[in-house]
């Protein structure tokens, strides 16, 4: 069984379904942790994305 982190290629990066799911879960976890740690910064960014408070 190949290592979860092994990416097989045919000249371009190709991820299997299990690899894609693993990476997505890691990314979601990291984003959730960042938002929790930097809540005020995230909320300011979110307001900026919606055009609120932009001068």
Protein Blocks (a to p, Z undefined) as FASTA:
>chain_A
ZZfklccdehiacddfklmmmmmmmmmmmmmmmmmmmmmmmmmmmmmmnopaiZZ
